[in-house]
């Protein structure tokens, strides 16, 4: 008892490691935003370094101007891409999904009512 602080639970080694705590939806969204911003900053930094071959990269991409704007600090997505994403994955799509699932549930109920339970005997 003297080697463990009071209130600390001792886990048996037979049980294995404790499962990781799952993130809430808000924590997941926030972590995604933070990690994306860090990765974009790192990408900008690499692209601005003297070792980076800008001409090789620019010759292989579809939108060199957009790439140059990104490296200079512009957003990595256009306003049109943001609105398309919101339409597909935002609150609008959640409402549509809910309506679809409600319709599916109603169809399932109707199918169950139309089942004939007669048995030949």
Secondary structure, 3 states (H helix, E strand, C coil): CCCCCCCCCCCCHHHCCCCCCCCCHHHHHHHHHHHHHHHHHHHHHHHHCCCCCHHHHHHHCCCHHHHHHHHCCCCCCCHHHHHHHHHHHCHHHHHHHHHHHHHHHHHHHHHHHCCCCCCCC
